[in-house]
Amino acid sequence: MPKIRSATLVPLFAAVLAAPTAALADSLWHPANNEAGFTFHPDHSTSTKTRAEVLKELEQAKADGSYYYLQRGLPVPSRNTGPGKTRQEVINELLNMSPEERARMDELYGDN
């Protein structure tokens, strides 16, 4: 009985130890014994977009001005979505808030 158990457990244990490393082989990041702890391999990437789709997105980014910011590592400014609410509209919303909504807001932002 012990011989059968060890003959079954050893390959099972080896498979359990090997499974994570097999999964890492497909990823972009691989563990490494260096200061960073990993290496980056962009050639292991698989894209779902075609070259034409990527070029179209690039042209759109250049046209709307977001490419300028992304190229410099800056956040893209938000677009103006139109006029906001007036002060009176915000006050009316606050006054017409249900007790459940008010309790939720107090929980989130503190009871001032």
Phi, psi and omega in degrees: 000315179297327180292321178293318181297314180291327178292334179271319185287325182297309177295325178295315179297319178296320179294320179296321179287329183276337184302313180298323181290328176293323179292326180289338182295333180272347186275168178283333184252132179238139177294145180218153179269068178220185184296322180287326180092359181203164171232152183252130181232087183295339179290349177271003182283143172238125183256147177262354180263149175275165178299320180297321179294319179295316179296324178295317178297321179297315179297321178295319179295322178292321182291320182271359175090354182287337180298323179303314182287316182296325180296332182260004179074023181262155175289143179283126179298146180288150179280146176289118183268010179114186182293141178276191179278151175281166179301318182294323177297320179293318179297317179298320177298319180296317180290329182267011182289137179289160179300325179294317179295319181296319179296320178295316179296320178296322179293319180289314190250000180088150182270103182260000000 
